[in-house]
């Protein structure tokens, strides 16, 4: 009878086994380790490596890796001194678990970053590609961005462009436009420095989403107001057409007039006369119109 089988007949749990094993010789410990590996139980292999002095770490690590149990592979790397992280990472990659690939790369020195990033990309999990790019030093940004774009996940393309230094804004914006998600095209234009406003506006227009045409015109500096105005009329959405007319057209007019005012700052007589005319324009009414936007929305919702 194998020594492992004999011992296991007289103990109630693995913790008792650990206590007994620590009283054995080096050769006996090696023999027991082989027995534990043969059980293919990742928890037992991990505990053996953690708790038994002189345990064969390399062999136990290989055994845990072959189980593809990502929780205990992670625990092995975290808790076992001298754990072969590159070997253990292979198990997580083969398990196709994006979360644990990210955690290994993020928290452990010596982790194979390139291989883990490739593994995360192959899972097509946009969330963990984004987190990998955010948190892992030396992460391959270009490859991860491409992976996120291929998932067609507008939310994480937007977040990638917003948060990742060195990300290709142009490529990510193109990806968001191709999803035809009006909300994230609007957010991309609103929040991302260097976003291609004209292309994003065109994308929003093509969705025929009156709400985001209105918001785009309202919130995005440099938005093509005339194109958005024409497009929103074609939607025949009276609610947002009315808001556009009440809010956007007035704001646009005010901005143009204020710009003209700044351009006319001079001491010439003609400019003074023009300033007097502009000063007669009641800008407060426009401010009140903008301030009452929410009131107008509430009124129209009751109709």
C-alpha positions in Angstrom: 0.0 0.0 0.0 1.3 3.5 -0.8 2.3 5.5 2.2 -0.2 8.2 1.2 -3.1 5.7 1.1 -2.0 4.3 4.4 -1.8 7.7 6.1 -5.2 8.9 4.7 -6.9 5.9 6.4 -6.1 7.3 9.8 -6.8 11.0 9.4 -10.1 12.9 9.2 -9.0 15.8 7.0 -6.1 17.3 5.0 -5.1 19.6 7.9 -4.2 16.5 10.0 -2.3 15.1 7.1 -0.2 18.3 7.0 0.7 17.9 10.6 1.7 14.3 10.1 3.7 15.0 6.9 5.9 17.6 8.6 7.2 14.8 10.8 8.5 12.8 7.8 11.9 12.6 6.1 12.7 14.5 2.9 12.3 11.3 0.8 9.0 10.5 2.4 7.8 14.1 1.8 8.7 13.8 -1.9 6.8 10.6 -2.2 3.8 12.1 -0.5 3.9 15.1 -2.8 3.7 12.7 -5.8 0.7 11.1 -4.3 -1.0 14.5 -3.7 -0.3 15.5 -7.3 -1.9 12.3 -8.5 -5.1 13.3 -6.8 -5.3 16.3 -9.2 -6.8 18.3 -6.3 -5.5 21.8 -6.7 -6.4 22.8 -3.1 -4.4 19.9 -1.6 -1.4 20.6 -3.9 -1.5 24.3 -2.9 -1.7 23.5 0.8 1.0 21.0 0.6 3.3 23.5 -1.0 2.3 26.2 1.5 2.5 24.2 4.7 5.1 21.4 4.2 8.7 22.3 4.8 10.8 21.0 2.0 7.9 20.4 -0.4 8.9 20.1 -4.1 7.5 23.5 -5.2 8.2 23.1 -8.9 6.5 19.7 -9.2 3.5 20.9 -7.2 3.2 24.1 -9.3 3.1 22.0 -12.4 0.4 19.8 -10.9 -1.7 22.9 -10.0 -1.2 24.4 -13.4 -2.5 21.2 -15.1 -5.7 21.4 -13.1 -6.5 24.9 -14.7 -8.0 25.8 -11.3 -7.5 29.6 -11.6 -8.2 30.3 -7.9 -5.5 28.0 -6.6 -3.1 28.9 -9.3 -3.4 32.5 -8.2 -3.1 31.5 -4.5 0.0 29.4 -5.3 1.7 32.5 -6.9 0.6 34.7 -4.1 1.5 32.5 -1.1 4.3 30.2 -2.2 7.9 31.5 -2.1 9.7 30.6 -5.2 6.6 29.8 -7.2 7.4 29.6 -11.0 5.0 32.3 -12.1 5.5 31.9 -15.8 4.6 28.2 -15.6 1.6 28.9 -13.4 0.4 31.7 -15.7 0.2 29.2 -18.6 -2.6 27.4 -16.6 -4.6 30.6 -16.3 -4.1 31.4 -20.0 -5.2 27.9 -21.0 -8.3 28.3 -18.7 -9.2 31.4 -20.7 -10.0 33.3 -17.5 -9.6 37.0 -18.3 -10.1 38.1 -14.6 -7.2 36.0 -13.3 -4.9 36.8 -16.2 -5.4 40.4 -15.4 -4.8 39.8 -11.6 -1.6 37.9 -12.3 -0.3 40.6 -14.6 -1.4 43.4 -12.2 0.0 42.2 -8.9 3.0 39.9 -9.4 6.4 40.9 -10.5 7.8 38.6 -13.1 4.5 37.8 -14.7 4.6 37.3 -18.5 2.8 40.5 -19.4 2.9 40.0 -23.2 1.5 36.4 -23.0 -1.2 37.4 -20.4 -2.3 40.4 -22.5 -2.6 38.1 -25.6 -4.6 35.7 -23.5 -7.0 38.4 -22.3 -7.5 39.7 -25.8 -8.4 36.2 -27.0 -11.2 36.0 -24.4 -12.8 39.0 -26.1 -13.6 40.4 -22.7 -13.6 44.2 -23.2 -13.8 45.0 -19.5 -10.5 43.2 -18.6 -8.7 44.4 -21.7 -9.5 47.9 -20.5 -8.5 47.1 -16.9 -5.3 45.5 -18.2 -4.4 48.6 -20.1 -5.3 50.8 -17.1 -3.3 49.0 -14.4 -0.6 46.8 -15.8 2.8 48.4 -16.3 4.2 47.7 -19.7 0.8 46.6 -21.1 0.7 46.5 -25.0 -1.8 49.4 -25.4 -2.1 49.2 -29.2 -3.0 45.5 -29.2 -5.4 45.9 -26.3 -7.2 48.8 -28.0 -7.5 46.7 -31.2 -9.0 43.9 -29.1 -11.5 46.2 -27.5 -12.5 47.6 -30.9 -13.1 44.1 -32.2 -15.5 43.3 -29.4 -17.7 46.2 -30.7 -18.3 47.2 -27.1 -19.0 51.0 -27.3 -18.8 51.5 -23.5 -15.3 50.2 -23.2 -14.0 51.8 -26.4 -15.1 55.1 -24.9 -13.5 54.3 -21.5 -10.3 53.2 -23.2 -10.1 56.4 -25.1 -10.9 58.4 -22.0 -8.5 56.8 -19.5 -5.6 55.2 -21.4 -2.6 57.3 -22.2 -1.4 56.7 -25.7 -4.6 55.2 -26.9 -5.5 55.9 -30.6 -8.4 58.3 -30.3 -9.1 58.2 -34.1 -9.4 54.3 -34.2 -11.5 54.1 -31.0 -13.8 56.8 -32.3 -14.2 55.0 -35.6 -15.0 51.8 -33.6 -17.7 53.6 -31.5 -19.3 55.1 -34.6 -19.5 51.6 -36.2 -21.5 50.3 -33.2 -24.2 52.9 -34.1 -24.5 53.6 -30.3 -25.7 57.3 -30.2 -25.1 57.6 -26.4 -21.4 56.7 -26.5 -20.8 58.7 -29.7 -22.2 61.7 -27.8 -20.1 60.9 -24.6 -17.0 60.3 -26.7 -17.4 63.8 -28.3 -18.2 65.3 -24.9 -15.4 63.8 -22.8 -12.5 62.8 -25.1 -9.9 65.5 -25.9 -9.1 65.4 -29.6 -12.3 63.5 -30.5 -13.3 63.9 -34.2 -16.5 65.9 -33.6 -17.7 66.1 -37.3 -17.4 62.3 -37.7 -19.1 61.6 -34.4 -21.9 64.0 -35.2 -22.4 62.3 -38.5 -22.6 59.0 -36.7 -25.2 60.3 -34.3 -27.2 61.7 -37.2 -27.2 58.3 -39.0 -28.7 56.7 -35.9 -31.8 59.0 -36.3 -31.8 59.4 -32.5 -33.4 62.8 -31.8 -32.4 62.8 -28.1 -28.7 62.5 -28.8 -28.8 64.9 -31.8 -30.2 67.5 -29.4 -27.7 66.7 -26.6 -24.8 66.7 -29.1 -25.8 70.2 -30.3 -26.4 71.4 -26.8 -23.2 70.1 -25.2 -20.5 69.7 -27.8 -18.3 72.6 -28.6 -17.8 72.8 -32.4 -20.9 70.7 -33.1 -22.3 71.2 -36.6 -25.5 72.9 -35.5 -27.1 73.3 -39.0 -26.6 69.6 -39.9 -28.0 68.5 -36.6 -30.9 70.9 -37.0 -31.9 69.5 -40.4 -31.4 65.9 -39.2 -33.6 66.3 -36.1 -36.4 67.7 -38.2 -36.3 64.5 -40.3 -36.9 62.4 -37.1 -40.3 64.1 -36.7 -39.8 63.8 -32.9 -41.7 66.9 -31.8 -40.4 66.8 -28.3 -36.8 67.2 -29.2 -37.5 69.4 -32.2 -39.2 71.8 -29.9 -36.3 71.7 -27.4 -33.8 72.2 -30.2 -35.7 75.3 -31.4 -36.1 76.8 -27.9 -32.6 76.0 -26.5 -30.0 75.3 -29.2 -30.9 77.9 -31.8 -30.9 80.6 -29.1 -27.7 79.4 -27.6 -26.1 79.3 -31.1 -27.3 82.8 -31.8 -26.0 84.1 -28.5 -22.6 82.6 -29.0 -22.3 84.1 -32.5 -23.3 87.6 -31.2 -20.9 87.4 -28.2 -18.1 86.4 -30.6 -19.0 89.4 -32.8 -18.9 91.6 -29.8 -15.4 90.4 -28.9 -14.2 91.0 -32.4 -15.5 94.5 -32.3 -13.6 95.6 -29.3 -12.0 98.8 -30.5 -12.1 102.6 -30.1 -13.3 103.4 -33.5 -16.6 105.3 -33.8 -18.2 102.7 -36.1 -17.4 99.9 -33.7 -18.8 101.9 -30.8 -22.1 102.3 -32.6 -22.2 98.6 -33.4 -21.5 97.7 -29.8 -24.4 100.0 -28.7 -26.7 98.0 -31.0 -25.4 94.7 -29.6 -25.7 95.9 -26.1 -29.4 96.5 -26.7 -29.8 92.8 -27.3 -31.3 91.2 -24.1 -28.9 88.4 -23.4 -30.6 87.8 -20.0 -33.6 86.4 -21.9 -31.3 83.8 -23.5 -29.8 82.9 -20.2 -33.3 82.4 -18.7 -34.2 80.3 -21.7 -31.2 78.0 -21.1 -31.8 77.9 -17.3 -35.4 76.9 -17.9 -34.5 73.8 -20.1 -35.5 71.3 -17.4 -38.8 73.2 -16.8 -39.6 73.0 -20.5 -38.8 69.2 -20.6 -41.2 68.6 -17.6 -43.9 70.6 -19.3 -43.7 68.8 -22.5 -43.7 65.4 -20.8 -47.1 66.2 -19.4 -48.6 66.9 -22.9 
